[in-house]
Amino acid sequence: MSEAANKVAEATQTGTGRRRFAARHWIALAAFTALALVPVVATLDDDPFLMLMGTRIMIFAMAAVSLDLILGYGAMVSFGHAAFIGLGAYAIGIASYHGLEEALVTFPLAIVSAAVFALVTGAICLKTRGVYFIMITLAFGQMIYYTATSLSAYGGDDGLTIWSRSTVLGSGILENDTVFFYVVLALLAGAYLLCRTVVASRFGRVLMGCRQSPMRMRALGVDPFAYQLVAYCIAGAIAGLAGALLANQIEFVSPAYMSWQRSGDLIIMVVLGGMGTLTGPILGAAGYLALEEILSHITQHWRIIFGPLIILIVLFARGGAIRLLDRRRDHG
């Protein structure tokens, strides 16, 4: 890293930031502890749905955390993030269709597929800013969506059924829902720690500097494009892993995974939890999916209720759930 980048990194460190990081560390620890206890509660309550719901929350939390890396820290508003989830899911589905089910092969394949797509599309998208960036990411996302619908050999618009979960060294251990739950939890923790390490590094602080003032970064000899592209690829790779896990959980892949609506859902999760926090998107994913589940049982037109509810939450809880917790801590 250049000397200019080091200076930027040092300048962005503040005492307040360090204190908030410490507080959020404990919030994250509490969240992961609560997740780890879900299978225990589900077993005691004889409620397998609770564990399935917990697994789903963790998978989308992983995707939301990856989006927060580029949205909250890099100011890259991507309306095509679900495309990475879809690519990861289809990597699993297509590999399984051709008889390849080994997770140690298919999971890296899903990650690399999404990362390569992020590299190619990011190199184009990051040449633009603002609404143009949003529109180009949306266009690439829709391109992948319609490509998936045209793959008639793999189910087209109807999707593709996966007859069994991925194997690990030939073992079907992931067929056990409890084992699968803890595998997802471990991977979510790994993804979170990776993003946290990136953000806490000089690379992450320079990325935030690029978010705040790209022109100033260039004047200091820092190339924002390179930092943003690397972050974009990391986010895409993590979302691809989330897609691989999603395909394994429900044993089905569909073009719906990569629709622009799903990208919008991920943005809402990040905003609800708190942008630029990494911990917030985990809370946001849990809140969003819980509300979705509750309201969908009340009415089939649940989105009519959900929309205004989201608006109220955003208006009266600016900064998301994590900021509310910060304010409560600051006021004793």
N, C-alpha and C positions, 0 to 999 in steps of 0.2 A: 504494500500500500504506500502511496506517495506521502511525502512530508506534509503536503497541503491537506490531504485526507486525515492525517493524524491530528493536525491542528483543529480541524472541524470536529473530529470525534471528541477531543478533549473539551472543546467549547460547549458542546451540547450536554455535558454531564452536569447535573445540578443536585443539590441536597434534597430538594423536594421530590425530584424524580426517583432518587434512591430510596427515600422513605416510602413512596407509593409502591415502588417495586417490591419492597419487603412485605408490605401489607398484602399486596396481591399474591405474593408467594404463598401466604397462609390461606388465602381464599382458594387458590388453585389446589393446594394440598387438601383442603376440606372437601372440595368438589370431587377430587379423585378418590378420596376416602369414602365419600357417599356412594360413588359409582361402584367401588369395590364391594360394598355391602349389599348391592342390589340382588345378586343371586341368593344370598343368605335370606334376605327378606322374602324373596319370591318363593323359596323353598318352604320357609316357615308358614307362609300364607297360602301355599299351594296355588300360586298364581304364575304360571309360565309366561303369560302375556307381559308381565312386568319386566321380566328379563329380556324378552324380545324387544320391548319398547326401549329399554335401557341400551341395548345393542344398537338400535337404530339411532338413538340420540348421540351415541359416541361416534358413529360413522359420520353423521352430518356435522357433529362438532369438529371432527378432524378437517372436513372440507371447509368449514367456516373459519377455523384457525388459519388455514392456508390462505384463505381470501383476505383475512385481516392483515396478514404479512404484507400484502401489496396494497390493500385499500387503506388500512389504518396507518401504516408506516411509510408507504410509498405514494399515497394519493392516486392510485391507479384503480379507477372504478370500472371493474370488468363485468360486463353483462354476458360474458361467454364462459364463466368459470365452470358451469355445469358440464361443458364440453369435456373437460378433463376427467370429471367423474364418469361420464359416458364412455370415454376412451378406455379408462381402466376397467370398467365393467365389461365392455365388449372384448377386451383382450382376454379376460377370463372366459367369457361365453364362447368365443370363437375357438379358443384353445381347447376347451372342453368338448366342443362339437367335433373336433378332429382327434379326440382321444388323449389330449395332453392335460393332465389334472394335477401335476406336481406343483405345489405352492411355491417351492424354492425356485421354480422356473417361471411359472405364470405370474407371480406377484412382481418380480423384477421386470417382467415383460410389460405389465400394466404400468408400472412406474416410468419405465423408459419411454413407452409409447406416449404417455401424457407429457413427459418432459421434452421430448423431441418436438411435439406439436406446439408446446409453449415456446420453445426456442425459435421455431420458424415463424409462428404468428406474432410472437412478441417482438421480433426484429422488425416487423412491419408496423404493428400497432404503436410501438413506442416512438415511432417517428412523428406521431401526432400527440395532441394534448386535448384535455377537456372533453367536450361533447363528441369530438371526432374520434377520440380514443374509445369512448363508450360505444359509438356506432360501429366501429370496426371490430371490436371484440364481439359485439352482438352478431355482426355479419358472419364472422368465423364460426361462432357457436351455432348459428342456424345452418351454415354450410355442412357442418358435421352432423347436425340433426337430420337434415334431409338426405345426407349420404347414408345414414343408418336406416332410414325408412326405405331406401331403394335397394338395400341388400336382401333381396328375396330369398337367397340361399340360407340366410340366417334369420328368417322370420319377417323381415321387412318391418312394416308398421306394427305388426302383431307381437314383435319381440321374439326372444329365443329362450326356451326352457333349458335350464342346466339340471341334469339328472342327479347330480351329487356334488357336494362341496369338494373343494380342492383337497388333495391328499398331502401329507407331510412325510417324506421319505417312504412313500407307499402306504402309510397308515391313514385310516379314515378318522383320526382323532378329532378333526374339526366338525364332524357330524354331531358331536356332543355339544349341546347349546351352552352349557356352562363353560366348557373349555374354550369354545369359540368366543364367548363373552370376554373372558380374561385375555385372550389373544388380542381382541379388538382394543381392550383397555390398555394393554401394554403398548400397542402400536400408537394409540392416541397419545399416551404419555411420551412416547419417543418423538412423535411429530411435534408435540407441544414444546418439549425440551430443545429440539432442533431449532424451532422458530425462536424460542426464547434466547438461545445461544447466539443466533444470527443477529437478533435485535440488540442484544447487550454488547456485541462486539463492535469494533470500530467500523466494520462494514455496515452494520445496522444503523449506527449513528450518522454515518455519511448518507445512508439511504434517507434518513429523516431530514437531513440537511437539504438533500435534493428535492424532497417534498416541499420544504418551506421556501426555498429560493434557488431554482435551477440555474438562473443566470449568475448568481453569486458563486455557486459551486464551479461553474465554468471559469469564472474569473480567478478562482483559486487553483485552477488546474485540474479540477476533478471532472470526469466525464459522467454525467448522470445516466446516460444511456446504458453504459456497461453495468453499473450497479443495479439499475432497475430491471435489466434483462435477466441478470442472475437471480434476483429475487422472484421474478415472474416464473422462471423455470423451476425454482424450488417449490413455489406455491402450486404449480401445475403438477409436479411429481407427487406431492402429498395428496392432492385431490385425486390423482390417478389411483393411489393406494386406497383411498376411501371408496372409490368406485369398485375396486377389486373386492373389497370387504362387503360392499352392498350387494354385489352380484352373488357372493357366497351366502350371505344371510338369507336372501329370499329365493335363491336358486332360479333367478330369472333376470334377463336383461332386456331393456326396452329403450327405444329412442327417446321416450319421455324423460329419461334420466338426464338428458343433455339439452332439454328445452330451455328457452329463455326464461320461462316462468320459474324453473328450478333455480336458475342463476339469481333471479329476483328474490326467491326464498332465502338463499344464502346471504344476500346483502342485508335482508331484514334481520336475520339471525345475528349478524355482526353488529348492526346498529342497535338492536335491542339489548345486546350484552354490553356493548361499549367498544367503539372502534379504537384501534391502537392500544389494545390492552392484552390481547391473546387469551387471557383468562375469560374475558367477557363473552366472546363467541361461544364458549362451552356453555355458559349460563344461558345465552341467547338461544342456542340450539335446543336446550332442554325446555325452555319456556315456550318457544315457538311450536315445537312438536307436541308438547303437552296441551297447549291451547287448541291446536289443530285437532287433536284426538278428542278432546272434550266437546268442542263446538260441532264437530262433524257428527256426533251422536245426538245432538240436539236438533239439527236441521240439515237437510242436504244443501241448503243455500248458506252454509256456514261462513263462506267468504264475505257475505254481505255484513255479517256481524264482525268478522275478524278485521276487515279493513279499517273501519272507524276505531276499533279497539287499539290497533297498532298506532294509529295517528295520535290517539290520546296518550298512549304510553310514551311516544316520542316527544310530544309537546310538554308533558309534565315530568318526564324523567330524562331530560336532556343529558346526553353522555352515556345513556344506557344503565343497566343494572349495576355494573361495576362502579360507576360514578356515584350512584346512590349509596353504595356501601362505603365509598371513600368519604362522602359527606357525613354519614352517620358516625364514622370513626373520628373525623375531624371535630365533630361537635360533642364528642364524649360518649 
